[in-house]
Amino acid sequence: MAVLIRNEVDGVRLVVQSFAMVIIIGALLLFTPWSAADPAGHPVSWLDALFTSTSAVCVTGLVTLDTGQDFSFLGQAVILALIQVGGLGFLTFTNFFIAIQGGRLDFMRRAMLATTHGTLPGEVHPGALLRHIVLFTFALEGVGAVLLTGRFALEMPFTEALWMGIFYSISAFCNAGFGLLSDSLMPYRDDPLVNLTIMGLIVTGGLGFVVFTDLSHRLVLWRRGQPGRLSLHSRMVLIMTGILVPLGTVLFFLLEQGGTAAGENGVSSALSALFLSITSRTAGFNTIDTARLTAPTLYLVILFMAVGGSPGSTAGGMKTTTVGIMAAMLMSRLRNREGVEFLDRTIPAQAVLTAMLTFAAFAVLAVAGFLALLISETGLQAYDPAHDRSLALLFETVSALATVGLSTGVTAGLSAIGKVIIIVLMFVGRLGPLVLGLTLMGRRPRERYKLPDESVNVG
């Protein structure tokens, strides 16, 4: 048991160290004069380089500089490479090359794979998952790049359209939210091809590679006439996604009626609501001005950002399965069930505990980050309702922690301390508070004794 715990902790530490290493290397590259569009007039400061590198590796999308205007082509290429590596994980690439060369993945690398992409169904080999991850990613990003390039080529030179298509496709699939246009995708708000392509990439990138590996494996079995069904994890992810997307679309559409951001065209408003429902769960692109959304919509976006995508994906947040397990626990208690049940299965107590800890850790970090940002940006002065920035700063906090990237426009104006707070939130949010907790916990074996029980009044 002690050996297993030690290998698991070492694997988790390797994940944390790899992300930190890539962020530092990326910041050093972005800090060079060659990465700035105008190194003489507007050089990239070290803090902005570190902020941009962290945001790219953590696939967040919050920016203090304009990616298309303040960075050269080399700087943009560095950012795109950081997004790709950060979306899949640096160790995913190294383990992929080990797997395709016939190398064996030891227990620590398997633990790392489970930490990064989730636990596999029993019949799926880790090497197969790695191949599926890389091939599936490049195939979908390639299709997205072709579609977007064709659309962008209608209004700009082909080479520029090609770079735009590649950049936006990778950024969308990795749920990064980085773009080369100053106003994200607002110029293409009513364009069905751009909207559907970006939304498709966001959803597929946010479902998780384990789900797609499970789907492909089951498809092979079904073609052979062999019985079988998707794992409970895959079914929960698909069900939660199927609930959240239409729910968010309807709520955003209703809340924005009459608002300045929605416009007067009903079809355009519906498409914008659908895009916002999808992008708010960690993608970070926007087709309407986020700063002009109504206050109820902003609060709802904060909740959707907190939920995030699915485990083992390029998305952040608490994850859909965490919310799914919490909902299943509530329903099971209402039905007076002894265990937590979902789709004719009992969810193990350890998974329920992990979901509760994830929910609690996210809430604590969000509150702490929000308080720290309030202090750094507004100071310890009397509350002024006429200049209240609390909603915008809460939005920024959850966006960073859930690695979403949506903003009401306050990112570039943050103080140096505020930027550092956001950097920390993005790093913790990408890796997950429990992963960092396990890293700090160290090689601590499980105790073999149990203390006496004593009840405490609750409620």
C-alpha positions in Angstrom: 0.0 0.0 0.0 2.8 2.4 0.9 4.5 1.7 -2.4 1.3 2.4 -4.3 0.8 5.7 -2.5 4.4 6.7 -3.1 4.1 6.0 -6.8 0.8 7.8 -7.1 2.2 10.9 -5.3 5.3 10.9 -7.5 3.1 10.7 -10.6 1.0 13.6 -9.4 4.1 15.6 -8.6 5.5 15.0 -12.0 2.3 16.4 -13.5 2.5 19.5 -11.4 6.2 20.0 -12.1 5.7 19.5 -15.9 3.1 22.2 -16.0 5.2 24.6 -14.0 8.2 23.9 -16.2 6.3 24.6 -19.4 4.9 27.8 -18.0 8.4 29.1 -17.1 9.8 28.2 -20.5 6.9 29.8 -22.2 7.3 33.0 -20.2 11.0 33.2 -21.0 10.2 32.8 -24.7 7.4 35.5 -24.6 9.7 37.8 -22.7 12.2 37.9 -25.6 12.1 40.9 -28.0 11.3 38.6 -30.9 7.9 37.8 -29.4 6.7 41.4 -29.2 5.1 43.0 -32.2 6.9 46.3 -31.3 9.8 45.4 -29.1 11.2 49.0 -29.1 7.9 50.8 -28.4 5.9 48.2 -26.5 8.0 45.4 -25.1 6.4 42.6 -23.2 7.1 42.9 -19.5 8.1 39.8 -17.5 4.8 39.9 -15.5 2.7 40.0 -18.7 4.8 37.2 -20.3 4.3 35.1 -17.2 0.6 35.9 -17.1 0.2 35.0 -20.8 2.2 31.8 -20.5 0.2 30.7 -17.5 -3.1 31.5 -19.2 -2.0 29.6 -22.3 -0.7 26.5 -20.6 -3.7 26.4 -18.2 -5.9 26.9 -21.3 -7.7 29.8 -19.7 -7.7 32.7 -22.1 -7.5 35.7 -19.8 -5.1 38.2 -21.3 -3.4 41.4 -20.2 -2.2 42.1 -23.8 -3.9 41.8 -27.2 -2.6 38.5 -28.7 -3.1 39.7 -32.3 -1.7 43.2 -31.8 0.9 43.0 -29.1 2.7 39.8 -30.1 4.6 39.0 -33.3 4.0 35.9 -35.4 6.7 34.1 -33.3 5.0 35.2 -30.1 1.6 34.0 -31.4 3.2 30.7 -32.4 4.7 30.3 -28.9 1.3 30.9 -27.4 -0.4 28.4 -29.7 2.2 25.8 -28.8 1.7 26.4 -25.1 -2.1 26.0 -25.6 -1.6 22.7 -27.4 0.9 21.3 -24.8 -1.2 22.7 -21.9 -4.4 21.3 -23.3 -3.1 17.8 -23.6 -0.4 17.9 -21.0 3.3 17.8 -21.6 3.7 14.3 -20.2 0.9 13.0 -22.5 3.2 13.7 -25.4 6.2 12.1 -23.9 4.2 9.0 -22.8 2.7 8.9 -26.3 6.1 8.5 -27.9 7.0 5.8 -25.4 3.8 3.9 -26.2 4.1 4.0 -30.0 7.7 2.8 -29.8 6.5 -0.2 -27.8 7.7 1.0 -24.4 6.0 -0.1 -21.3 4.2 2.5 -19.0 5.2 1.8 -15.4 2.8 2.3 -12.5 3.9 6.0 -11.9 3.2 6.9 -15.5 -0.2 5.1 -15.3 -0.9 7.1 -12.2 0.1 10.3 -14.1 -2.2 9.3 -16.9 -5.1 8.8 -14.5 -4.4 12.1 -12.9 -4.4 14.0 -16.2 -7.1 12.2 -18.1 -9.1 10.1 -15.7 -9.4 6.5 -14.8 -9.8 4.1 -17.7 -12.5 1.5 -18.2 -10.9 -1.9 -17.3 -10.7 -3.2 -20.8 -9.0 -0.1 -22.3 -5.2 -0.1 -22.4 -3.3 3.0 -21.4 -1.3 2.9 -24.6 -4.6 2.8 -26.6 -5.9 5.8 -24.7 -2.7 7.8 -25.5 -3.0 7.0 -29.2 -6.7 8.0 -29.2 -5.9 11.3 -27.4 -3.2 12.4 -29.9 -4.9 11.2 -33.1 -8.4 12.3 -32.1 -7.0 15.8 -31.1 -5.1 16.4 -34.3 -8.0 15.0 -36.5 -10.6 17.3 -35.0 -8.3 20.3 -34.9 -7.5 19.6 -38.5 -11.2 19.5 -39.6 -11.9 22.7 -37.6 -8.9 24.5 -39.2 -10.1 23.6 -42.7 -13.6 24.8 -42.0 -12.5 28.0 -40.4 -9.8 28.8 -43.0 -12.4 28.4 -45.7 -14.6 31.0 -44.0 -11.9 33.4 -43.1 -10.4 33.2 -46.6 -13.6 35.0 -47.9 -12.5 38.3 -46.4 -8.7 38.1 -45.9 -5.5 36.8 -47.7 -5.3 33.0 -47.7 -2.1 32.8 -45.6 -3.7 35.0 -42.9 -6.9 33.0 -43.1 -4.9 29.8 -42.7 -3.1 31.0 -39.6 -6.4 32.3 -38.1 -8.1 29.0 -38.9 -5.3 26.9 -37.3 -5.1 29.2 -34.2 -8.8 29.4 -33.5 -9.3 25.6 -34.1 -6.6 24.6 -31.6 -7.6 27.3 -29.1 -11.3 26.2 -29.3 -10.6 22.4 -29.0 -8.3 23.0 -26.0 -11.0 25.3 -24.5 -8.4 28.1 -24.3 -10.3 31.1 -25.5 -7.3 32.8 -27.0 -7.9 34.7 -30.3 -6.2 36.9 -32.8 -9.0 39.4 -33.0 -9.3 42.1 -30.4 -13.0 41.5 -29.8 -12.9 37.7 -29.8 -15.5 36.3 -32.2 -18.0 39.2 -32.0 -17.6 40.1 -35.7 -18.9 36.5 -36.5 -21.8 36.6 -34.1 -24.4 35.7 -36.7 -22.1 33.5 -38.8 -23.5 29.9 -38.6 -20.3 28.2 -39.9 -17.9 29.9 -37.4 -20.4 29.5 -34.5 -21.1 25.8 -35.2 -17.5 24.9 -35.8 -16.2 26.7 -32.7 -19.0 25.2 -30.5 -18.4 21.7 -31.9 -14.7 22.0 -31.0 -15.4 23.3 -27.6 -17.9 20.5 -26.7 -15.7 17.7 -28.0 -12.7 19.1 -26.3 -14.6 19.4 -23.0 -16.1 15.9 -22.9 -12.9 14.2 -22.0 -10.7 11.7 -23.8 -11.8 8.8 -21.7 -15.3 9.3 -22.9 -14.3 9.2 -26.5 -12.1 6.2 -26.0 -15.0 4.5 -24.3 -17.3 5.4 -27.1 -15.0 4.1 -29.8 -14.4 0.9 -27.9 -18.1 0.3 -27.5 -18.7 1.0 -31.1 -16.2 -1.7 -32.1 -18.0 -4.2 -29.8 -21.4 -3.3 -31.1 -20.2 -3.8 -34.7 -19.1 -7.3 -33.7 -22.5 -8.0 -32.2 -21.1 -8.2 -28.7 -23.2 -6.8 -25.8 -21.9 -3.9 -23.7 -22.7 -0.4 -22.7 -20.8 2.8 -21.8 -19.3 3.2 -18.4 -21.2 5.0 -15.8 -18.6 7.9 -16.0 -19.3 8.3 -19.8 -23.1 8.2 -19.3 -23.0 10.7 -16.5 -20.8 13.1 -18.6 -23.1 12.8 -21.7 -26.2 13.3 -19.6 -24.9 16.3 -17.7 -23.7 17.9 -20.9 -27.0 17.2 -22.5 -28.8 18.9 -19.6 -26.5 21.9 -19.1 -26.2 23.1 -22.7 -30.0 23.5 -23.4 -30.7 24.7 -19.9 -28.1 27.5 -20.2 -29.3 28.4 -23.7 -32.9 28.9 -22.5 -32.0 30.8 -19.4 -29.5 33.1 -21.1 -32.0 33.8 -23.9 -34.8 34.7 -21.4 -32.6 36.8 -19.2 -31.1 38.8 -22.0 -34.4 39.8 -23.7 -34.4 43.5 -23.8 -30.8 43.7 -22.8 -28.2 45.7 -24.9 -26.0 42.7 -25.5 -28.7 40.4 -27.0 -29.9 42.7 -29.9 -33.3 42.7 -31.5 -33.0 39.7 -33.9 -34.6 36.6 -32.2 -32.6 34.1 -34.3 -29.3 35.9 -33.6 -30.2 36.1 -29.9 -30.9 32.4 -29.8 -27.6 31.6 -31.5 -25.7 33.9 -29.1 -27.5 32.3 -26.1 -26.4 28.8 -27.3 -22.8 30.0 -27.8 -22.7 31.6 -24.4 -24.1 28.4 -22.8 -21.3 26.4 -24.3 -18.4 28.8 -24.0 -19.2 29.7 -20.4 -18.2 26.3 -19.3 -14.5 26.9 -19.7 -14.0 28.0 -23.4 -13.7 31.7 -23.0 -14.7 32.9 -26.5 -17.5 35.4 -26.8 -19.7 36.5 -29.6 -21.4 39.2 -27.6 -19.9 41.8 -25.3 -19.6 40.2 -21.8 -19.5 43.6 -20.1 -22.9 44.4 -21.5 -24.7 41.3 -20.1 -27.4 41.9 -17.5 -26.4 41.3 -13.8 -28.6 38.1 -13.5 -26.9 36.7 -16.6 -23.4 37.4 -15.2 -24.3 35.6 -12.0 -25.6 32.6 -14.0 -22.4 32.6 -16.1 -20.4 32.5 -12.9 -22.3 29.3 -11.9 -21.8 27.7 -15.3 -18.1 28.6 -15.2 -17.8 27.0 -11.8 -19.4 23.7 -13.1 -16.9 23.6 -16.0 -16.3 20.7 -18.3 -15.7 17.0 -17.7 -12.8 15.1 -16.1 -9.8 14.2 -18.3 -10.7 16.9 -20.8 -9.1 20.2 -21.8 -11.8 22.0 -19.7 -11.6 23.2 -16.1 -14.1 23.9 -13.3 -15.5 21.6 -10.7 -16.4 19.2 -13.5 -19.8 17.9 -14.6 -19.3 14.6 -12.8 -18.8 16.4 -9.5 -22.1 18.2 -10.0 -23.7 15.0 -11.2 -22.6 13.0 -8.1 -23.8 15.8 -5.8 -27.2 15.8 -7.5 -27.4 12.0 -7.3 -26.6 12.2 -3.6 -29.4 14.6 -3.1 -31.9 12.5 -5.0 -30.8 9.4 -3.2 -31.3 11.0 0.2 -34.7 12.3 -0.9 -35.6 8.7 -1.8 -34.2 7.4 1.5 -31.6 5.3 -0.2 -28.6 4.1 1.9 -26.1 4.7 -0.9 -25.7 7.2 -3.7 -27.4 5.8 -6.8 -27.3 6.8 -10.4 -28.6 4.9 -13.5 -29.1 1.6 -11.7 -25.6 1.7 -10.2 -24.3 2.6 -6.7 -21.5 5.2 -6.8 -18.6 4.2 -4.4 -18.3 6.1 -1.2 -14.7 7.2 -2.2 -16.0 8.8 -5.4 -18.8 10.6 -3.4 -16.2 11.9 -0.9 -13.9 13.1 -3.8 -16.8 15.0 -5.3 -17.7 16.6 -2.0 -14.0 17.6 -1.4 -13.7 19.0 -4.9 -16.9 21.1 -4.4 -15.7 22.3 -1.1 -12.1 23.0 -2.3 -13.4 25.0 -5.3 -15.7 27.0 -3.1 -13.0 27.8 -0.5 -10.5 28.8 -3.2 -13.1 31.0 -5.0 -13.9 32.8 -1.8 -10.3 33.2 -0.8 -9.3 34.4 -4.3 -12.2 36.8 -4.5 -11.3 38.3 -1.2 -7.7 38.7 -2.1 -8.6 40.3 -5.4 -11.0 42.7 -3.7 -8.2 43.8 -1.3 -5.7 44.2 -4.1 -8.0 46.1 -6.5 -10.2 48.2 -4.2 -8.2 48.4 -1.0 -9.5 48.6 2.5 -11.8 51.6 2.0 -15.5 52.2 2.7 -17.9 50.5 0.3 -19.0 52.8 -2.5 -22.2 51.6 -4.3 -21.6 54.0 -7.2 -18.3 52.4 -8.0 -18.9 48.8 -7.0 -16.6 46.4 -8.9 -17.3 43.3 -6.8 -19.4 41.5 -9.4 -16.7 42.1 -12.1 -13.9 40.9 -9.7 -16.0 37.8 -8.6 -16.5 37.1 -12.3 -12.8 37.4 -12.9 -12.0 35.1 -10.0 -14.2 32.3 -11.0 -13.2 32.6 -14.6 -9.5 32.2 -13.6 -10.1 29.4 -11.2 -12.3 27.5 -13.6 -9.9 28.3 -16.5 -12.6 29.8 -18.6 -11.2 33.1 -19.8 -14.4 35.2 -20.0 -14.0 38.7 -18.6 -16.0 41.8 -18.2 -12.9 43.8 -19.3 -11.0 44.3 -16.0 -8.0 41.9 -16.7 -5.7 44.4 -18.4 -6.3 47.0 -15.7 -5.4 44.7 -12.7 -2.6 45.7 -10.4 0.6 43.7 -10.3 -0.6 41.9 -7.2 -4.0 41.3 -8.8 -2.3 39.7 -11.8 -0.2 37.4 -9.5 -3.5 36.3 -7.8 -5.0 35.5 -11.1 -1.9 33.6 -12.2 -2.1 31.4 -9.0 -5.8 30.8 -9.5 -5.3 29.7 -13.1 -2.5 27.3 -12.1 -4.5 25.8 -9.3 -7.6 25.6 -11.4 -5.9 23.8 -14.3 -4.3 21.1 -12.1 -7.2 20.9 -9.6 -7.1 21.7 -5.9 -7.1 18.0 -4.9 -4.1 17.3 -7.2 -2.1 20.0 -5.6 -3.3 18.8 -2.2 -2.0 15.3 -2.9 1.3 16.9 -4.0 1.7 18.8 -0.7 0.5 15.8 1.4 3.6 13.8 0.4 4.1 10.1 0.8 1.8 9.5 3.7 0.4 6.0 4.1 -3.2 5.4 5.2 -3.6 4.9 8.9 -4.7 1.4 10.0 -6.8 2.4 13.0 -10.1 4.2 13.5 -11.0 6.6 16.3 -14.2 6.1 18.3 -17.5 7.6 16.9 -19.3 10.5 18.4 -22.2 12.3 16.9 -22.5 16.1 16.2 -25.7 18.0 15.7 -26.1 19.2 12.1 -28.7 21.7 10.8 
